[in-house]
Amino acid sequence: MGSQRRINPIGIMQGRLLPKYKGRYQAHPVGYWQDEFPKAAELGLDCIEFILDYNDADQNPLMTQEGGKEIQAVCERTGVKVMSVCADYFMEAPLHSENNQKAERSIEVLQQLLKTAAELGVRDIVIPCVDQSSIKNEQVRAIFIEAITTVIPNAERSGVNLSLETDLDAKEFSELLSSLDSRRVTVNYDIGNSASLGYNPIDELSTYGERISDIHIKDRLLDGGSVVLGGGGQTLDCSSIICLSCIIKAHLLCKHIVMIKVLMFLSNSLNGLNHIWINNFMFYFHIQKSESK
């Protein structure tokens, strides 16, 4: 029945413990998503990051009151929580889409997600702004800011973070966060994406580390695709990832099942001895622990 409480909850991206839905690498498993929760509980995981796809969105339980109740029942039965939602929907239909009708519908979807998230106790809605939904220039940036600003008041009332995943460098991302001026707009830090883009984690963490609320753990080659953790360009080892999550109080979402046991072992070990690890990590990356969270 779930796991013992850890300082930093560890979970997995939805679908990683099940047969792939229609052969897709990352997708909500329509019709059998419930089967993953007892598997996660057996592994001692704390949570599953739910996915909302653009395709089949109308079949996703996040989009209806009845579906939300079913998710809640499965969580209570297994002890595995839904702490975050990866809204891949906005990859295909960005809030800053050039198609006004599509953009308006996306805002409606995000408002519905916030309602369901608040009811389920979800902490983060991850909004991807990468690849086809990238904030690629100042014009797009302005449209995105205008769109998400309409949703921020609801996020603040609901107590749910709008966790942005972008391909912006540290300076550009920090400027975007400052322009939005809300502590409910946070950062989804994907270490694999940063590795692929060639970004320096010291620059990223020292610039916006205290705004990170959700961490995706995977690895990618420089300018390339995903590989087993340690086989690509990421420069944070497992113990550093755990220390990072302790500092900023973020939860960890694995994208590779082989890393779960290692991270869980380190996490449980650090529960009692985290101060030395954290202090060393903070010294190395020049991060100050935020007292406001």
C-alpha atoms as one frame of an Amber mdcrd trajectory, in Angstrom:
protein
   0.000   0.000   0.000   2.162   2.837  -1.260   5.432   3.808   0.362   6.749
   5.220   3.582   6.787   9.009   3.552   9.999  10.432   2.087  11.350  13.952
   2.154  11.198  13.979  -1.624   8.427  11.850  -3.166   9.517   9.590  -6.022
   7.164   8.576  -8.791   7.008   7.577 -12.405   5.567   9.009 -15.576   2.237
   7.387 -16.428   2.380   4.303 -18.627   5.972   3.270 -17.870   4.855   0.195
 -15.891   2.307  -0.931 -18.480   2.298  -2.087 -22.110   2.620   0.965 -24.347
  -0.657   2.509 -25.440  -0.820   2.151 -29.244   2.961   1.708 -29.229   3.539
   5.301 -28.115   6.501   6.108 -25.862   4.529   8.501 -23.675   0.752   8.407
 -23.533  -2.197   8.045 -21.186  -3.191   4.341 -21.252  -6.842   4.719 -22.173
  -8.957   1.948 -20.671  -6.299   0.349 -18.453  -4.594   3.236 -16.608  -5.925
   1.867 -13.303  -3.665  -1.210 -13.590  -0.526   0.860 -13.049  -1.334   2.025
  -9.529  -1.031  -1.358  -7.745   2.193  -1.989  -9.683   3.572   1.331  -8.478
   2.512   0.484  -4.930   4.367  -2.839  -5.098   7.521  -0.954  -6.106   7.091
   1.429  -3.185   6.538   4.487  -5.362   4.794   7.545  -3.972   3.074   8.865
  -7.068   2.315   8.651 -10.773   2.429  11.712 -13.013  -0.828  11.541 -14.949
  -0.784  12.449 -18.652  -3.338  14.436 -20.616  -2.878  13.894 -24.360  -4.419
  15.940 -27.143  -5.646  12.770 -28.817  -8.272  10.934 -26.769  -8.558  13.861
 -24.347 -12.296  13.296 -24.104 -11.597   9.780 -22.789  -9.220  10.966 -20.066
 -10.675  10.776 -16.532  -9.110  14.150 -15.698 -11.680  15.841 -17.892 -14.834
  14.744 -16.072 -16.126  14.844 -12.512 -16.802  11.107 -12.574 -13.300  10.421
 -13.856 -11.795  12.521 -11.104 -13.686  10.496  -8.519 -12.358   7.276 -10.056
  -8.784   8.553  -9.872  -9.331   9.505  -6.229 -10.709   6.060  -5.421  -7.751
   4.289  -7.051  -5.302   6.543  -5.176  -6.985   5.836  -1.853  -7.091   2.102
  -2.522  -3.414   1.784  -3.469  -1.781   4.591  -1.498  -0.183   5.941  -4.699
  -0.958   9.609  -5.281  -1.342  11.766  -8.359   0.795  14.758  -7.407   1.255
  16.141 -10.904  -0.180  16.109 -14.406   1.926  16.269 -17.566  -0.347  18.195
 -19.919   1.068  17.030 -23.250  -2.222  18.303 -24.683  -0.531  21.692 -24.951
   2.213  20.308 -27.164  -0.337  19.898 -29.944  -2.547  22.817 -28.940  -0.355
  25.457 -27.273  -1.867  28.235 -25.216  -0.038  30.508 -27.657  -1.308  28.771
 -30.801  -1.683  30.936 -33.916  -5.128  29.365 -34.289  -7.279  31.527 -32.011
 -10.023  28.919 -31.702  -7.517  26.251 -30.697  -5.845  28.609 -28.199  -9.185
  29.481 -26.594 -10.076  25.806 -26.281  -6.692  25.130 -24.661  -7.377  27.764
 -22.018 -10.718  26.072 -21.314  -8.943  22.708 -20.972  -6.398  24.194 -18.565
  -9.175  25.703 -16.451 -10.856  22.285 -16.252  -7.529  20.702 -15.320  -7.098
  23.193 -12.490 -10.550  22.310 -11.158  -9.821  18.569 -11.207  -6.310  19.097
  -9.830  -7.615  21.027  -6.845 -10.152  18.289  -6.103  -7.485  15.557  -6.301
  -4.823  17.431  -4.352  -2.559  17.642  -7.402   0.312  20.048  -6.838   1.635
  20.652 -10.353   0.278  20.887 -13.877   3.260  20.629 -16.215   2.826  22.788
 -19.322   5.296  21.798 -22.057   6.655  24.672 -24.134   9.129  22.682 -26.196
   9.417  21.407 -29.771   6.304  22.497 -31.706   5.021  24.435 -28.685   8.322
  26.240 -28.085   8.313  29.913 -27.115  10.537  30.690 -30.065  10.481  34.487
 -30.290   9.283  37.682 -28.607   5.945  37.670 -30.433   5.137  34.144 -29.276
   6.350  35.022 -25.791   3.926  37.936 -25.604   1.001  35.762 -26.729   1.922
  33.076 -24.192   2.139  35.590 -21.351  -1.243  37.067 -22.261  -2.840  33.609
 -22.398  -1.450  32.168 -19.182  -2.082  35.403 -17.280  -5.810  34.744 -17.669
  -5.391  31.408 -15.875  -3.020  32.438 -13.067  -5.736  33.814 -10.718  -7.501
  30.435 -10.816  -4.209  28.627 -10.146  -3.589  30.864  -7.134  -7.083  30.232
  -5.767  -6.731  26.479  -6.368  -3.258  26.213  -4.858  -1.976  24.425  -7.968
   1.317  25.246  -9.691   1.533  25.930 -13.412   4.901  24.238 -13.914   6.518
  25.350 -17.168   8.777  23.052 -19.157  10.630  25.124 -21.751  13.695  25.001
 -23.972  14.715  28.530 -22.944  18.175  29.124 -21.523  18.562  30.131 -17.870
  18.454  33.881 -18.485  15.455  33.772 -20.831  13.519  31.439 -18.553  14.217
  33.617 -15.516  12.990  36.681 -17.405   9.787  34.863 -18.385   9.132  33.885
 -14.751   9.708  37.446 -13.616   7.305  38.824 -16.201   4.533  36.505 -14.988
   4.975  37.616 -11.368   3.252  34.726  -9.605   4.692  32.118  -7.258   2.187
  29.666  -8.738   4.128  29.745 -11.997   6.975  27.332 -11.353   9.544  25.267
 -13.254   9.481  21.689 -14.432  13.174  20.806 -14.599  13.852  18.036 -17.119
  17.519  17.115 -16.775  17.524  15.212 -20.074  16.182  18.120 -22.085  18.753
  20.439 -20.540  21.495  17.955 -21.408  20.305  17.717 -25.000  20.295  21.506
 -25.325  23.787  21.764 -23.864  22.708  23.922 -20.922  24.859  24.200 -17.803
  22.956  22.959 -14.719  24.960  25.322 -12.492  23.611  28.291 -14.466  20.071
  26.904 -14.448  19.887  25.980 -10.770  21.536  29.160  -9.525  19.182  31.256
 -11.682  15.777  29.665 -11.031  16.442  26.676  -8.759  14.082  27.842  -6.036
  11.202  27.934  -8.535  11.524  24.239  -9.481   8.560  22.199  -8.221   8.735
  19.093 -10.427  11.780  17.199 -11.752  11.782  14.825 -14.722  14.633  12.335
 -14.581  15.965  11.095 -17.872  19.071  11.528 -20.011  19.633  12.573 -23.611
  22.550  12.916 -25.930  23.654  16.414 -26.895  21.300  17.435 -29.720  19.929
  13.883 -29.618  17.331  11.537 -28.196  16.799   9.762 -24.890  19.278   7.216
 -23.542  19.736   5.311 -20.265  20.581   7.704 -17.420  24.331   8.292 -17.406
  24.724   7.557 -21.095  24.048  11.075 -22.309  24.968  14.628 -21.465  23.486
  15.188 -18.009  26.044  16.115 -15.360  24.043  15.472 -12.176  24.611  12.105
 -10.513  21.808  10.357  -8.623  22.814  11.611  -5.177  22.939  15.175  -6.507
  19.460  14.787  -7.988  18.137  13.665  -4.591  19.869  16.575  -2.848  18.412
  18.980  -5.384  14.916  17.719  -4.671  15.466  18.031  -0.909  16.583  21.640
  -1.275  13.721  22.811  -3.440  11.124  20.362  -2.095  10.279  19.039  -5.535
   9.120  15.542  -6.337  10.982  13.243  -8.725   9.388  11.620 -11.759  11.361
   8.792 -13.363  11.064   8.201 -17.085  13.191   5.057 -16.963  12.068   2.176
 -14.729  15.673   0.965 -14.195  16.485   4.090 -12.174  13.664   3.792  -9.663
  15.375   1.416  -7.202  18.584   3.451  -7.152  16.766   6.712  -6.504  14.532
   5.172  -3.848  17.534   3.720  -2.019  19.352   7.054  -2.046  16.226   8.920
  -1.022  15.546   6.664   1.959  19.209   6.832   2.986  19.193  10.622   2.806
  16.125  10.932   5.015  18.339  10.579   8.059  21.614  11.948   6.705  20.513
  14.597   4.263  22.173  17.614   5.896  25.740  16.757   4.862  24.684  15.863
   1.337  22.541  18.974   0.976  25.202  21.327   2.321  27.822  19.900  -0.041
  25.410  20.124  -2.968  24.418  23.695  -2.120  28.070  24.703  -1.818  28.961
  23.170  -5.180  26.033  24.644  -7.100  25.890  27.939  -5.161  22.214  27.442
  -4.281  20.523  29.001  -1.286  17.689  27.071   0.279  14.399  28.932   0.057
  12.565  29.328   3.367   9.345  30.473   1.719   8.188  27.048   0.567
